[in-house]
Amino acid sequence: DVKVTQSSRYLVKRTGEKVFLECVQDMDHENMFWYRQDPGLGLRLIYFSYDVKMKEKGDIPEGYSVSREKKERFSLILESASTNQTSMYLCASSSPAGGETSYEQYFGPGTRLTVT
Amino acid sequence: AQTVTQSQPEMSVQEAETVTLSCTYDTSENNYYLFWYKQPPSRQMILVIRQEAYKQQNATENRFSVNFQKAAKSFSLKISDSQLGDTAMYFCAFMKNQFYFGTGTSLTVIP
């Protein structure tokens, strides 16, 4: 079974703090993604990466950055947390094109971040 | 950017009955993938079913099947013989270069 783990299920931070959300996958997937999930808005893509040290902006990258130093690990960074970044954050990984499971995303359990 | 629309924010169904969740999308692409994901309460998001746009045959996974209408850009999910464990948020997703998700449909199965 594919396993995607996230460092914390719940996190409470103060405005202005630097926040690190870690994600690790054990299936040797090339592709990794960070989403935020808000009621009524579904999942919105923040950043994604198709290879080590590679990153691409998604639909809502403002206020976030990412790091991918190793294939299995993809970190989301909030440089200076703000209250409007209170949300559920989901990490996902997938294999690239080719094969029966192409592009299927496997999700972590999520981190519910509250910024006060 | 592609858009994915799920017009039913909430639905309910009696146990053992059949329910259909709707999804439409907007794209000018010809080749792409479509997915339905399920997120049970306080649990991890999991894949329910996938469909490649180049395949005319509708995908089926046990009690879950899709009605893929490419010309109409419609991708509905049918759940047969609904079970209590089907209670969840369901997300439709379109994939071409990146994923685009709908806003979700909250399904409640009533005993």
Interface residues (C-beta under 8 A of the other chain):
Chain A: F33 Y35 G40 L41 G42 L43 R44 L45 F48 G58 D59 L90 A92 S102 Y103 E104 Q105 Y106 F107 G108 P109 G110
Chain B: A1 V4 Q6 P9 Y33 F35 Y37 R43 Q44 M45 I46 L47 R50 F91 A93 M95 Q98 F99 Y100 F101 G102 T103 G104
